[in-house]
Amino acid sequence: MQAHGDRAAAPQVSIILPVYNAELWLDECLESVLQQDFEGSMELSVFNDASKDKSMTIIEKWKVKLENSGVRVVIGGHDSPSPRGVGYSKNQAIAQSSGSYLCFLDSDDVMMPQRVRLQLEAAAQHPTSIVGCQVRRDPPNSTERYTRWINQLAPDQLLTQVFTSNGPTVIMPTWFCSRAWFSYVGPFDEGGQGEPEDLLFFYSHLRKGGGVIRVDQSLLLYRYHPNAATHSVLETTIWTHRVRFLEERALPHWATFTIWNAGRQGRRLYRSLTAGMQRKVVAFCDVDENKIRKGFYCHEDSQERPKPRVPILHFRAARPPFVICVKLDLTGGAFEDNLRSLHLQEGRDFLHFS
């Protein structure tokens, strides 16, 4: 990182770092800011969300090191009895920063030296996109399926798989975007603990026509540990947001559709749909002969009379488009073979909700 003589000029990039009780990770996190090979102007904007540990002491120590290396450091925060949440902290860190581009960083993660440089290059070419990157998980054997999904989605799947249970197709700690685009889409939801502020922002971003780009290099060490903020978000909260987004963005384009999975997840999706969308479901499909032999699924909780009875078909007898409620990588490749045999186009003929 080069030193810069003009301290009054706005930096090119602001690294946005919300902090809450992060003393275990902060030294390594802030060291990774110092080690960036980006030669333009950069600032670190830290917002301390009522930490009760030694986080602020560590931040003040690194402020001196970073500023001696030419990285402007802006520190804000509050010392209320309780934290206000990740969404609030990110919004505050952004408001007190001044860079033309925003690079999001979690206090328990570590950036590779080329991260800012490579993501800025991509963001400059795609000004209305969120730019992500591949990651390396720590510990390496934690969330293996999720990590594969993060790193191996094809470029077109960054948009076609936005309805899945995995959340944003580029994960929040890897986000990089222009300030102008963030201001157009944002701010983050400030509902506090338990609110998936990243997912809600991602959906707003897509509604406004934003793109999704990934730099296909591992630019972040992405830590998994019991105290991570993501663990405070209930699965039922995520589910509700996902179903509403599916109904808003995808299902209106289809006159009818089939739910691929007559088991628990498929039935749960059907029951979660509004009555109007339930009426578009012409069938469930499956490979399980026991389910197929049953012939239909009856929605016992429906207020309609007679109660809806949805046929259960073998997948080869069903017609697209399909909403797929199958965990693809848990079938040993059998599901993928079945899907490929139908010669469907992802996004048009089917989408993943698994």
Disulfide bonds with the S-S distance in Angstrom:
none
